[in-house]
């Protein structure tokens, strides 16, 4: 692990989130589709960093990117576009009971009673002691302190009772997917200071 992305000094101007999951598809003579997935799902994204001077952000950013040694190191990043969940949950949410690898329905508790839209489809979550990020794929409108999360992809590690669920400021553990990292000067200020721009591509490290 090689640190946390210096997001405070390097805001995103654009970001595209992607989900990668290799699937083998084939068709029978009758036209029936056969599908098999051959590895785990991974989130990734492409982000463009705002244009700024070297003294403002890019010195620190350049040093951080070089420390990653291309894709060798993993680092954490909280994408600003998705750091706040769409739901309005504010409590400490915990897993209820144990859950096996492959599960997509996760029992939780810790809600405030009658809390509509506690979680919304499309929110990202992370379980304590797990690096994998999951997405909530169905809204949660609990009428008590307990409910069931529906997530994708299926669990890749077991869950234990009382593991805490992180739903805001979710840290993605990622690596750079390109061997060449380029910082381009795209203009200059009226005082002659170069303005840099940088784009990075990352994918989850499982």
C-alpha positions as CSV (number, residue, x, y, z in Angstrom):
1,X,0.0,0.0,0.0
2,X,1.3,3.4,-0.9
3,X,-0.8,6.0,0.8
4,X,-4.1,7.8,0.1
5,X,-4.7,9.9,-3.0
6,X,-4.2,13.6,-2.1
7,X,-7.7,14.5,-3.0
8,X,-7.8,17.7,-0.9
9,X,-5.3,19.3,-3.3
10,X,-6.4,17.5,-6.5
11,X,-10.1,17.9,-7.3
12,X,-11.7,16.0,-10.2
13,X,-13.2,17.9,-13.1
14,X,-14.6,14.7,-14.8
15,X,-15.0,11.1,-13.7
16,X,-16.4,8.0,-15.3
17,X,-17.2,4.9,-13.2
18,X,-17.0,1.5,-14.8
19,X,-17.7,-2.1,-13.7
20,X,-15.6,-4.9,-15.2
21,X,-16.6,-8.5,-15.1
22,X,-15.3,-11.0,-17.7
23,X,-18.1,-13.2,-19.0
24,X,-18.0,-16.0,-21.6
25,X,-21.1,-16.2,-23.8
26,X,-22.0,-18.8,-26.3
27,X,-25.2,-19.8,-28.2
28,X,-26.5,-23.3,-28.8
29,X,-27.8,-24.4,-32.2
30,X,-31.3,-23.6,-30.9
31,X,-30.3,-20.1,-29.9
32,X,-30.1,-20.6,-26.2
33,X,-27.6,-18.4,-24.5
34,X,-25.1,-19.9,-22.2
35,X,-23.1,-17.6,-19.9
36,X,-20.2,-18.2,-17.5
37,X,-18.3,-15.6,-15.5
38,X,-14.6,-16.4,-15.1
39,X,-13.3,-13.9,-12.6
40,X,-14.4,-11.4,-10.0
41,X,-16.1,-8.1,-10.6
42,X,-14.0,-4.9,-10.2
43,X,-15.0,-1.2,-10.1
44,X,-12.7,1.3,-11.8
45,X,-12.9,4.8,-13.0
46,X,-11.2,7.4,-15.2
47,X,-10.8,10.8,-13.7
48,X,-9.4,14.1,-15.0
49,X,-7.8,16.4,-12.5
50,X,-8.7,20.1,-12.5
51,X,-6.2,22.4,-14.3
52,X,-3.9,24.0,-11.7
53,X,-0.4,25.3,-11.2
54,X,2.5,23.1,-10.0
55,X,2.7,24.9,-6.7
56,X,-1.1,24.6,-6.1
57,X,-1.5,20.9,-6.6
58,X,0.6,19.2,-9.2
59,X,3.9,19.0,-7.3
60,X,2.2,16.9,-4.6
61,X,0.2,15.0,-7.2
62,X,3.2,14.2,-9.4
63,X,5.1,12.9,-6.4
64,X,2.2,10.7,-5.3
65,X,1.7,9.2,-8.8
66,X,5.4,8.4,-9.2
67,X,5.4,6.7,-5.7
68,X,2.9,4.2,-7.2
69,X,5.5,2.8,-9.5
70,X,3.0,2.4,-12.3
71,X,0.6,-0.3,-11.3
72,X,2.9,-2.0,-8.7
73,X,1.5,-0.3,-5.6
74,X,-2.1,0.0,-4.3
75,X,-3.5,3.1,-2.8
76,X,-6.8,4.4,-1.5
77,X,-9.0,7.0,-3.0
78,X,-12.4,8.5,-2.1
79,X,-13.9,9.7,-5.4
80,X,-15.5,13.1,-4.6
81,X,-18.5,12.5,-6.9
82,X,-19.7,9.5,-4.9
83,X,-18.3,10.1,-1.4
84,X,-21.7,11.0,0.0
85,X,-24.4,8.3,-0.2
86,X,-27.7,9.2,-1.8
87,X,-29.6,7.8,1.1
88,X,-30.1,9.7,4.4
89,X,-28.8,7.1,6.9
90,X,-26.7,8.6,9.7
91,X,-26.4,5.8,12.2
92,X,-23.8,3.1,12.8
93,X,-24.9,0.2,10.6
94,X,-23.6,-3.3,11.4
95,X,-24.0,-6.7,9.8
96,X,-26.3,-9.1,11.6
97,X,-25.1,-12.7,11.6
98,X,-22.5,-14.3,9.4
99,X,-22.8,-14.4,5.6
100,X,-21.0,-16.8,3.2
101,X,-19.1,-16.0,0.0
102,X,-21.6,-15.5,-2.8
103,X,-24.3,-13.9,-0.8
104,X,-26.1,-10.9,-2.1
105,X,-28.6,-10.3,0.7
106,X,-27.0,-8.9,3.8
107,X,-28.9,-8.5,7.1
108,X,-28.1,-5.3,8.9
109,X,-29.2,-3.2,11.9
110,X,-28.6,0.2,13.4
111,X,-31.3,2.2,11.5
112,X,-33.3,4.9,13.0
113,X,-36.9,3.7,13.1
114,X,-39.1,4.7,10.2
115,X,-36.2,6.1,8.2
116,X,-37.3,6.3,4.5
117,X,-34.6,6.2,1.9
118,X,-32.0,5.1,4.4
119,X,-30.0,3.7,1.5
120,X,-30.6,4.2,-2.2
121,X,-29.8,2.0,-5.2
122,X,-26.4,3.0,-6.6
123,X,-24.8,3.8,-3.3
124,X,-21.4,2.3,-2.7
125,X,-20.6,0.5,0.6
126,X,-17.6,-1.2,2.3
127,X,-17.6,-3.8,5.1
128,X,-15.0,-3.6,7.9
129,X,-11.9,-5.7,7.3
130,X,-12.8,-6.0,3.6
131,X,-11.1,-4.0,0.8
132,X,-13.8,-4.9,-1.9
133,X,-16.4,-2.2,-2.6
134,X,-20.0,-3.3,-3.3
135,X,-23.0,-1.4,-4.7
136,X,-26.5,-1.3,-3.2
137,X,-28.9,-2.3,-6.0
138,X,-32.3,-1.8,-4.2
139,X,-33.6,1.0,-2.1
140,X,-33.9,0.4,1.7
141,X,-36.8,2.0,3.5
142,X,-36.7,0.4,7.0
143,X,-39.6,0.5,9.4
144,X,-37.5,-0.8,12.3
145,X,-33.8,-0.7,13.2
146,X,-33.1,-3.8,11.0
147,X,-33.3,-4.4,7.2
148,X,-31.7,-6.3,4.4
149,X,-29.2,-4.9,1.9
150,X,-29.2,-6.2,-1.6
151,X,-25.7,-5.9,-3.1
152,X,-23.7,-6.6,-6.2
153,X,-21.4,-8.2,-6.9
154,X,-21.9,-11.3,-4.6
155,X,-19.6,-11.3,-1.5
156,X,-16.1,-12.4,-2.3
157,X,-15.2,-12.9,1.4
158,X,-17.3,-14.0,4.3
159,X,-18.9,-11.5,6.6
160,X,-18.9,-11.8,10.4
161,X,-21.6,-10.6,12.9
162,X,-21.3,-6.9,13.9
163,X,-19.0,-5.9,11.0
164,X,-19.5,-2.2,10.5
165,X,-20.8,-0.9,7.1
166,X,-19.2,2.2,5.7
167,X,-21.6,4.1,3.4
168,X,-20.1,7.7,3.3
169,X,-16.5,8.5,2.3
170,X,-16.0,4.9,1.0
171,X,-12.3,4.3,0.3
172,X,-11.6,2.4,-2.9
173,X,-8.4,0.4,-2.9
174,X,-7.0,0.7,-6.4
175,X,-4.0,0.6,-8.7
176,X,-3.0,2.6,-11.8
177,X,-3.8,0.6,-15.0
178,X,-1.4,2.5,-17.3
179,X,2.4,2.2,-17.3
180,X,2.8,5.7,-18.7
181,X,1.6,8.7,-16.6
182,X,1.7,12.0,-18.3
183,X,1.3,15.5,-16.8
184,X,0.5,17.9,-19.7
185,X,0.8,21.6,-19.6
186,X,-2.3,22.9,-21.3
187,X,-1.8,26.7,-20.9
188,X,-0.4,29.4,-18.6
189,X,-1.6,32.1,-16.3
190,X,-1.2,35.7,-17.1
191,X,1.9,35.7,-15.0
192,X,3.4,32.9,-17.1
193,X,2.9,30.0,-14.6
194,X,2.2,26.7,-16.5
195,X,-1.2,25.1,-15.9
196,X,-1.1,21.3,-15.8
197,X,-3.7,18.7,-16.5
198,X,-3.6,15.0,-15.5
199,X,-5.9,12.0,-16.2
200,X,-5.7,8.8,-14.3
201,X,-7.2,5.3,-14.9
202,X,-7.6,3.0,-11.9
203,X,-9.1,-0.3,-11.1
204,X,-9.9,-2.0,-7.8
205,X,-7.2,-4.2,-6.3
206,X,-8.8,-7.3,-5.0
